[in-house]
């Protein structure tokens, strides 16, 4: 056999040897589950290395409803434990479900912004119950600029404990022309302003979750310069309330798709809905619930709403993101899916 023929055969053999590996890499996706906790927040993210991040746990009570819904999403994702739990802040619709969830699944490391900063019995109780329930878990306090050690995705904190990053992320830093016309927002003394905010990146896909960060703190991230840059997917801040989601940040983030974690009677405020809906470059806004206050003029089409009625239906929205920035959004109520190419 000639050397050239032998070399050609070897090349073909190597091609077929490594083809399954290449195809497996191409098939890897980042999975996000936007869980219906009736106007609170709980978002499960599973990276291509099968590492898990849960952001918030929904409400207490309701016979363990929200913990059960988180567990259903964990089962759908094929995970048996939570590697990291991030608690954005200590309001009941975000931290309340921790004790019930902790009795159902192992939680490795919990991350928060530090001690409760709101002078409220409710937040003091929520914080205390949460810390007791996870006293055996490793505890980290998030600082702006910190990252979590995931292998399959990059998780970087951009806000925590009322502070924000001060240097632009790679590719960001451009002046924001909307800053001059956006009025200054009042100081917010509640836990909302202390929210942990994070940017999650899977190669060319970028997803941002700012918890319930309110307008004054949102502004610090994009004024006078946009320190974050643009994103592919935006979880509307604070359930779509008008205390957040100012035009100065929504337009600067320039999301391709937004998902609103509103409830039937919480969030989805028409003025905030309109800002997100009209954001330049936005292809679609999806909602966890039909917003009663929004009416026919401030809700998206039924195909893009996971829960249409006012009863506890528990339908959720999933996102499957690919390395090139392409992603698919699916409504589990009707299995309607839409693919967004980079």
Kinemage of the C-alpha trace (Angstrom):
@kinemage 1
@onewidth
@group {chain A} dominant
@subgroup {mainchain}
@vectorlist {calphas} color= white
{ca unk a 1} P 0.000 0.000 0.000
{ca unk a 2} L 1.352 3.404 -0.908
{ca unk a 3} L 2.072 5.938 1.838
{ca unk a 4} L -0.385 8.407 0.315
{ca unk a 5} L -3.174 5.849 0.264
{ca unk a 6} L -2.356 4.794 3.831
{ca unk a 7} L -2.413 8.438 4.922
{ca unk a 8} L -5.783 8.979 3.245
{ca unk a 9} L -7.273 5.934 4.946
{ca unk a 10} L -5.928 7.089 8.307
{ca unk a 11} L -7.417 10.539 7.767
{ca unk a 12} L -10.815 9.013 7.031
{ca unk a 13} L -10.518 6.757 10.089
{ca unk a 14} L -9.674 9.689 12.324
{ca unk a 15} L -12.600 11.651 10.901
{ca unk a 16} L -15.069 8.935 11.833
{ca unk a 17} L -13.324 8.345 15.160
{ca unk a 18} L -13.764 11.949 16.262
{ca unk a 19} L -17.107 12.595 14.527
{ca unk a 20} L -19.198 11.304 17.475
{ca unk a 21} L -17.255 13.571 19.828
{ca unk a 22} L -17.809 16.584 17.575
{ca unk a 23} L -21.497 15.790 17.238
{ca unk a 24} L -21.813 15.342 21.002
{ca unk a 25} L -20.188 18.733 21.598
{ca unk a 26} L -22.497 20.358 19.045
{ca unk a 27} L -25.533 18.805 20.773
{ca unk a 28} L -24.669 20.203 24.219
{ca unk a 29} L -27.027 22.918 25.396
{ca unk a 30} L -27.640 25.131 28.381
{ca unk a 31} L -31.092 24.433 29.816
{ca unk a 32} L -33.159 27.041 31.687
{ca unk a 33} L -36.457 26.352 33.446
{ca unk a 34} L -38.589 29.384 34.340
{ca unk a 35} L -40.753 27.815 37.031
{ca unk a 36} L -44.225 29.116 37.784
{ca unk a 37} L -44.257 30.182 41.440
{ca unk a 38} L -47.228 32.492 41.001
{ca unk a 39} L -45.536 35.882 40.831
{ca unk a 40} L -42.368 35.004 42.741
{ca unk a 41} L -39.146 33.721 41.258
{ca unk a 42} L -37.533 30.359 40.819
{ca unk a 43} L -35.270 29.689 37.837
{ca unk a 44} L -33.323 26.465 37.341
{ca unk a 45} L -30.274 26.469 35.060
{ca unk a 46} L -28.424 23.298 34.062
{ca unk a 47} L -25.227 23.680 32.055
{ca unk a 48} L -23.776 21.270 29.456
{ca unk a 49} L -21.598 19.691 32.186
{ca unk a 50} L -24.825 18.826 34.073
{ca unk a 51} L -24.046 21.326 36.844
{ca unk a 52} L -27.068 23.034 38.362
{ca unk a 53} L -27.854 26.550 39.544
{ca unk a 54} L -31.194 27.438 41.139
{ca unk a 55} L -32.094 31.097 41.528
{ca unk a 56} L -34.624 31.608 44.357
{ca unk a 57} L -37.290 29.238 45.632
{ca unk a 58} L -40.669 30.957 45.460
{ca unk a 59} L -43.159 31.298 48.313
{ca unk a 60} L -43.569 29.452 51.628
{ca unk a 61} L -46.746 27.543 52.433
{ca unk a 62} L -49.336 26.413 49.883
{ca unk a 63} L -48.694 22.811 51.000
{ca unk a 64} L -45.239 22.876 49.448
{ca unk a 65} L -46.541 23.914 46.020
{ca unk a 66} L -43.449 25.823 44.908
{ca unk a 67} L -40.976 23.248 46.216
{ca unk a 68} L -42.964 20.579 44.364
{ca unk a 69} L -42.789 22.585 41.146
{ca unk a 70} L -39.045 23.062 41.514
{ca unk a 71} L -38.662 19.323 42.048
{ca unk a 72} L -40.695 18.619 38.917
{ca unk a 73} L -38.342 20.827 36.907
{ca unk a 74} L -35.310 19.158 38.481
{ca unk a 75} L -36.702 15.788 37.440
{ca unk a 76} L -37.296 17.055 33.901
{ca unk a 77} L -33.697 18.307 33.837
{ca unk a 78} L -32.391 14.958 35.055
{ca unk a 79} L -30.674 16.260 38.198
{ca unk a 80} L -30.799 14.832 41.716
{ca unk a 81} L -29.208 17.700 43.655
{ca unk a 82} L -28.662 21.460 43.415
{ca unk a 83} L -25.008 22.465 43.115
{ca unk a 84} L -25.594 26.167 43.836
{ca unk a 85} L -28.632 28.009 45.148
{ca unk a 86} L -28.562 31.802 44.725
{ca unk a 87} L -30.992 33.751 46.893
{ca unk a 88} L -31.327 37.180 45.299
{ca unk a 89} L -32.911 38.806 48.385
{ca unk a 90} L -35.072 37.990 51.380
{ca unk a 91} L -38.628 38.754 50.371
{ca unk a 92} L -41.015 35.850 50.830
{ca unk a 93} L -41.657 35.231 47.132
{ca unk a 94} L -37.927 34.558 46.599
{ca unk a 95} L -36.612 32.977 49.812
{ca unk a 96} L -39.792 31.610 51.358
{ca unk a 97} L -39.660 28.177 49.758
{ca unk a 98} L -36.178 27.287 51.056
{ca unk a 99} L -37.204 25.169 54.102
{ca unk a 100} L -39.651 23.090 52.064
{ca unk a 101} L -37.187 22.622 49.213
{ca unk a 102} L -34.284 21.745 51.529
{ca unk a 103} L -36.321 18.814 52.887
{ca unk a 104} L -36.719 17.424 49.363
{ca unk a 105} L -33.304 17.780 47.694
{ca unk a 106} L -29.650 18.208 48.625
{ca unk a 107} L -28.328 21.749 48.164
{ca unk a 108} L -24.533 22.025 47.950
{ca unk a 109} L -23.668 25.717 48.236
{ca unk a 110} L -25.923 28.675 48.940
{ca unk a 111} L -25.070 32.198 47.774
{ca unk a 112} L -26.648 35.466 48.926
{ca unk a 113} L -25.810 39.161 49.425
{ca unk a 114} L -25.129 38.901 53.165
{ca unk a 115} L -27.341 39.871 56.124
{ca unk a 116} L -30.899 41.153 55.726
{ca unk a 117} L -30.913 44.921 55.127
{ca unk a 118} L -34.639 45.678 55.436
{ca unk a 119} L -36.230 46.835 58.681
{ca unk a 120} L -39.131 44.433 58.439
{ca unk a 121} L -40.281 41.518 60.579
{ca unk a 122} L -41.226 39.593 57.433
{ca unk a 123} L -37.744 39.763 55.908
{ca unk a 124} L -36.071 39.051 59.252
{ca unk a 125} L -38.202 35.929 59.588
{ca unk a 126} L -37.591 34.856 55.992
{ca unk a 127} L -33.845 35.308 56.370
{ca unk a 128} L -33.728 33.441 59.674
{ca unk a 129} L -35.771 30.484 58.390
{ca unk a 130} L -33.643 30.235 55.270
{ca unk a 131} L -30.326 30.268 57.143
{ca unk a 132} L -31.570 27.638 59.623
{ca unk a 133} L -32.790 25.350 56.848
{ca unk a 134} L -29.429 25.476 55.059
{ca unk a 135} L -27.124 25.614 58.057
{ca unk a 136} L -25.281 22.520 56.812
{ca unk a 137} L -24.697 23.889 53.293
{ca unk a 138} L -21.607 25.826 52.305
{ca unk a 139} L -22.339 29.571 52.324
{ca unk a 140} L -20.883 32.261 50.047
{ca unk a 141} L -21.570 35.998 50.018
{ca unk a 142} L -21.716 37.403 46.487
{ca unk a 143} L -19.715 40.483 45.560
{ca unk a 144} L -20.003 42.350 42.248
{ca unk a 145} L -17.394 40.906 39.899
{ca unk a 146} L -17.268 37.500 41.643
{ca unk a 147} L -17.819 34.322 39.631
{ca unk a 148} L -19.018 30.838 40.537
{ca unk a 149} L -16.765 27.922 39.514
{ca unk a 150} L -18.933 26.236 36.920
{ca unk a 151} L -17.268 24.244 34.128
{ca unk a 152} L -20.046 24.490 31.544
{ca unk a 153} L -21.091 28.141 31.912
{ca unk a 154} L -19.850 31.454 33.277
{ca unk a 155} L -21.838 32.908 36.186
{ca unk a 156} L -20.746 36.430 37.100
{ca unk a 157} L -22.344 38.695 39.681
{ca unk a 158} L -22.975 42.245 38.486
{ca unk a 159} L -24.838 43.511 41.569
{ca unk a 160} L -25.179 42.554 45.227
{ca unk a 161} L -25.889 44.255 48.558
{ca unk a 162} L -26.638 47.573 46.878
{ca unk a 163} L -23.329 47.647 45.003
{ca unk a 164} L -22.614 47.132 41.308
{ca unk a 165} L -19.652 46.368 39.094
{ca unk a 166} L -17.603 49.474 38.328
{ca unk a 167} L -15.664 48.295 35.278
{ca unk a 168} L -17.256 47.224 31.990
{ca unk a 169} L -17.471 43.553 31.126
{ca unk a 170} L -15.568 42.448 27.999
{ca unk a 171} L -17.053 44.162 24.936
{ca unk a 172} L -19.122 46.593 27.039
{ca unk a 173} L -18.530 50.170 28.187
{ca unk a 174} L -20.192 52.274 25.508
{ca unk a 175} L -21.890 55.536 26.579
{ca unk a 176} L -25.632 55.224 27.088
{ca unk a 177} L -27.446 58.151 25.403
{ca unk a 178} L -30.651 57.500 27.382
{ca unk a 179} L -29.030 58.399 30.711
{ca unk a 180} L -29.446 62.140 30.168
{ca unk a 181} L -33.209 61.917 29.693
{ca unk a 182} L -34.008 59.265 32.309
{ca unk a 183} L -35.039 60.891 35.617
{ca unk a 184} L -33.253 59.851 38.782
{ca unk a 185} L -35.223 57.307 40.766
{ca unk a 186} L -35.714 57.588 44.536
{ca unk a 187} L -33.669 55.555 46.999
{ca unk a 188} L -35.282 52.191 47.742
{ca unk a 189} L -34.752 51.117 51.392
{ca unk a 190} L -36.105 47.599 50.861
{ca unk a 191} L -34.399 44.294 50.164
{ca unk a 192} L -35.224 44.720 46.460
{ca unk a 193} L -32.350 47.188 46.079
{ca unk a 194} L -29.974 44.655 47.656
{ca unk a 195} L -30.747 42.013 45.029
{ca unk a 196} L -28.036 39.766 43.684
{ca unk a 197} L -27.900 40.267 39.909
{ca unk a 198} L -26.014 37.949 37.582
{ca unk a 199} L -24.995 37.474 33.985
{ca unk a 200} L -24.892 33.868 32.776
{ca unk a 201} L -22.871 33.154 29.652
{ca unk a 202} L -22.619 29.957 27.617
{ca unk a 203} L -20.069 30.748 24.926
{ca unk a 204} L -22.011 33.130 22.606
{ca unk a 205} L -25.273 33.062 24.598
{ca unk a 206} L -25.869 35.674 27.343
{ca unk a 207} L -28.722 35.656 29.871
{ca unk a 208} L -29.269 38.254 32.595
{ca unk a 209} L -31.240 37.963 35.836
{ca unk a 210} L -31.251 40.990 38.152
{ca unk a 211} L -33.670 39.657 40.773
{ca unk a 212} L -35.891 42.505 41.975
{ca unk a 213} L -33.307 45.257 41.529
{ca unk a 214} L -35.074 48.628 41.449
{ca unk a 215} L -34.535 51.593 39.151
{ca unk a 216} L -31.802 53.499 40.976
{ca unk a 217} L -29.637 50.376 41.214
{ca unk a 218} L -30.454 49.325 37.652
{ca unk a 219} L -29.205 52.689 36.471
{ca unk a 220} L -25.803 52.169 38.092
{ca unk a 221} L -25.192 49.264 35.730
{ca unk a 222} L -25.724 51.237 32.530
{ca unk a 223} L -25.078 54.937 33.289
{ca unk a 224} L -23.215 56.881 32.166
{ca unk a 225} L -21.747 53.861 30.346
{ca unk a 226} L -23.305 50.458 29.743
{ca unk a 227} L -21.120 48.160 31.864
{ca unk a 228} L -22.918 44.965 30.830
{ca unk a 229} L -23.348 45.185 27.062
{ca unk a 230} L -26.140 43.426 25.219
{ca unk a 231} L -27.846 40.143 26.069
{ca unk a 232} L -29.743 37.474 24.204
{ca unk a 233} L -32.259 36.731 26.943
{ca unk a 234} L -33.623 39.071 29.615
{ca unk a 235} L -35.666 37.949 32.590
{ca unk a 236} L -37.759 41.025 33.254
{ca unk a 237} L -36.711 42.452 36.580
{ca unk a 238} L -39.075 42.382 39.563
{ca unk a 239} L -41.781 40.360 37.776
{ca unk a 240} L -42.487 43.178 35.329
{ca unk a 241} L -43.265 45.822 37.944
{ca unk a 242} L -42.796 49.507 37.148
{ca unk a 243} L -40.448 49.955 40.130
{ca unk a 244} L -37.924 48.320 37.798
{ca unk a 245} L -37.490 47.747 34.044
{ca unk a 246} L -36.637 51.355 33.203
{ca unk a 247} L -36.083 52.173 29.556
{ca unk a 248} L -32.514 53.241 30.324
{ca unk a 249} L -31.514 49.656 31.142
{ca unk a 250} L -33.887 47.606 28.977
{ca unk a 251} L -32.873 49.404 25.777
{ca unk a 252} L -29.185 49.279 26.740
{ca unk a 253} L -29.332 45.506 27.263
{ca unk a 254} L -31.001 45.217 23.844
{ca unk a 255} L -32.376 41.701 24.467
{ca unk a 256} L -33.505 39.520 21.589
{ca unk a 257} L -36.080 37.797 23.806
{ca unk a 258} L -37.551 38.645 27.212
{ca unk a 259} L -39.399 36.419 29.666
{ca unk a 260} L -41.671 37.922 32.310
{ca unk a 261} L -42.063 35.911 35.541
{ca unk a 262} L -45.310 37.597 36.509
{ca unk a 263} L -48.365 36.166 38.204
{ca unk a 264} L -51.988 36.655 37.280
{ca unk a 265} L -52.286 39.514 39.797
{ca unk a 266} L -48.644 40.432 40.376
{ca unk a 267} L -46.285 42.094 37.940
{ca unk a 268} L -47.021 42.623 34.277
{ca unk a 269} L -47.700 46.316 34.928
{ca unk a 270} L -48.726 47.936 31.606
{ca unk a 271} L -46.075 50.695 31.652
{ca unk a 272} L -43.227 48.248 32.338
{ca unk a 273} L -44.681 45.708 29.904
{ca unk a 274} L -44.727 48.381 27.182
{ca unk a 275} L -41.085 49.364 27.735
{ca unk a 276} L -39.954 45.765 27.384
{ca unk a 277} L -42.321 45.043 24.490
{ca unk a 278} L -41.083 48.090 22.558
{ca unk a 279} L -37.377 47.584 23.245
{ca unk a 280} L -35.393 47.950 19.969
{ca unk a 281} L -34.420 44.571 18.573
{ca unk a 282} L -36.778 42.555 20.774
{ca unk a 283} L -38.191 39.652 18.788
{ca unk a 284} L -40.565 38.277 21.414
{ca unk a 285} L -41.791 38.720 24.974
{ca unk a 286} L -42.984 35.555 26.743
{ca unk a 287} L -45.004 35.503 29.990
{ca unk a 288} L -45.439 32.955 32.766
{ca unk a 289} L -48.985 34.245 33.329
{ca unk a 290} L -51.681 36.222 31.657
{ca unk a 291} L -51.685 39.572 33.490
{ca unk a 292} L -55.187 40.517 34.611
{ca unk a 293} L -54.213 44.165 35.063
{ca unk a 294} L -52.654 44.182 31.600
{ca unk a 295} L -55.865 43.296 29.794
{ca unk a 296} L -55.987 42.648 26.084
{ca unk a 297} L -53.640 45.517 25.224
{ca unk a 298} L -50.772 44.544 27.517
{ca unk a 299} L -50.479 40.795 27.181
{ca unk a 300} L -48.752 38.868 24.422
{ca unk a 301} L -50.506 36.260 22.282
{ca unk a 302} L -51.777 33.157 24.063
{ca unk a 303} L -49.143 30.941 22.437
{ca unk a 304} L -46.442 32.791 24.391
{ca unk a 305} L -48.192 32.657 27.807
{ca unk a 306} L -47.634 29.593 29.994
{ca unk a 307} L -50.668 30.055 32.268
{ca unk a 308} L -53.827 31.667 30.919
{ca unk a 309} L -56.190 31.466 33.884
{ca unk a 310} L -56.082 32.654 37.478
{ca unk a 311} L -55.836 29.162 38.993
{ca unk a 312} L -52.587 27.459 39.997
{ca unk a 313} L -51.740 25.609 36.795
{ca unk a 314} L -47.959 25.401 37.210
{ca unk a 315} L -47.000 25.460 33.543
{ca unk a 316} L -43.449 26.668 32.959
{ca unk a 317} L -41.257 28.002 30.157
{ca unk a 318} L -38.001 26.393 29.082
{ca unk a 319} L -35.035 27.695 27.118
{ca unk a 320} L -32.455 25.516 25.394
{ca unk a 321} L -29.383 27.538 24.388
{ca unk a 322} L -26.652 26.457 21.996
{ca unk a 323} L -22.995 27.473 21.987
{ca unk a 324} L -23.367 29.736 18.935
{ca unk a 325} L -26.040 31.843 20.686
{ca unk a 326} L -29.026 30.208 19.010
{ca unk a 327} L -31.747 29.245 21.497
{ca unk a 328} L -35.222 27.732 21.596
{ca unk a 329} L -38.043 28.815 23.914
{ca unk a 330} L -40.858 26.355 24.708
{ca unk a 331} L -44.198 26.891 26.436
{ca unk a 332} L -44.988 23.679 28.329
{ca unk a 333} L -48.714 24.451 28.384
{ca unk a 334} L -49.132 23.955 24.654
{ca unk a 335} L -45.635 22.772 23.596
{ca unk a 336} L -45.326 25.799 21.325
{ca unk a 337} L -41.646 26.393 20.548
{ca unk a 338} L -39.763 29.094 18.718
{ca unk a 339} L -36.098 29.045 17.696
{ca unk a 340} L -34.038 32.240 17.684
{ca unk a 341} L -30.936 32.108 15.533
{ca unk a 342} L -27.934 34.239 16.393
